[in-house]
């Protein structure tokens, strides 16, 4: 029997934390269940109609888009999470890139709050700062 230690491969080092993977998987599940709206314009409409329960905004979104979504979420008191790049959000939604995703189901939003808290260090939800 060989007693050499098992070394981590590059694929082990590149895996996202479990909470991050769960959160991205839950976004994909919400999209598949049609409990999420995709794209900036649809997200603006969901926020304005207050059907959005949580909004995910890509960290690499354009400055104007970031400002508009942050301001709308702050005004309507909707939780905003900025933890993923557009490629990560896109992959979770089954697209190449996605800048904004709004979750419209309160059950999904509650579970996402739990995972976002684990991934973000406990303060991930209600990140809308005063503008």
N, C-alpha and C positions, 0 to 999 in steps of 0.2 A: 504494500500500500504506500502510495506516495504522500509524504507529509509536507509538500510545498504549500505555502499559503495561496489562497484563491485571490487573484488580483481583479480589481474592477476593470471592466472594459470601457471603451469610450462611450458605448451606448448606455452603460449604467450611469455614467457621469452626466449625460445629457438629458436624462429623464427629468421631467418637471416634478416638483413636489406633488404629493398625492392630492392635496387639497386643490391645487391649480388644475390638475388633470380632471378631477371630479367636477370642478366648476365649469371648465370648458365642455366636458361631456354633458353636463346639465343644460348648458346653453344649446348644444346640438339637439338634445331631447326636446327642449321647448320649441325649437324651430320645427322639428319634425312633427310635433303635436299641434302646430299652428298657434302656439301661445306666445309668439314673439313676432315682432316686425323688424324688417331689415332695411338698412339704408337711411341716410340722413333725412330725406324728405318724409318718409314714413314715420321715422322716430319723432320728428318735429310735430307731426300731426297727432301721434299717440300721446305725446307729452301735453300738447294743448288741450286735447280732449280728456285728459287725465285718466286714460285707460292704461298708460304705462305705469307699472309698479316698481320697476328697476330699469336703469339704463346703463349699458356698457358702451364706453367711448374709447376708441383706440388711442394709445398714447402718442402715436405718430400721425394723428389726424391733423388736418390743416388748422391754422390758427383761428380763422374765421369760424369754421365749423365747431371747434372746441369752445370758443366763446359763446356762440349761439346756444349750444346744447347745455353748457354749464349754467348760463343765465336762465334758460327755460326751466331746467331742473330745480334751480334755487327758487325761482318764482313760484312754481307749483309744488314745491316740497317733495320732489321725487328723488329717490336714492340714485346716486351716480357712482359708477365704479370705473376707474381708469387704471387697469392693471395689465392689459394685453396690447400687443401691437396688432396692426390691421391684418397681418398674415395669420396670427393665432386666432383672432376672431373669425376670419374668413374660413379657416380650416374647420373650426367648430361648427360653422353654419353650412358647410358644404360648398363654399365658394372659394375663389382665389384670395380675395381681399374683402374686408368688411370694416367700415369705419365706425358704424353705430348700430347697436342692437337694443331694442326695447322689449322687455318681458312684460306681458300683459296679464299673466295669471298670478294671483297672490300666493298660491301654494308653491309654485316654482320660485317666486321671488323670495319667499321665506327661507327655502332650502338654500338658495344661492347666497342669502345673507349669512347663513351658517358657514358655508364653505369659504365665502369671501373673507369672513372674519378669521378663519383658520389660516388662510393663505396670506392675508394682508397684515397679520399681527393683531387682529382684534378690532381694528378701527377702519375697516375697509368700507363699510356701508355709511351712508349719510356723510359722504365726503364733500358735499357741496359747501364750499366756503363762501363767506359773504363776499360779494363782488363789488 
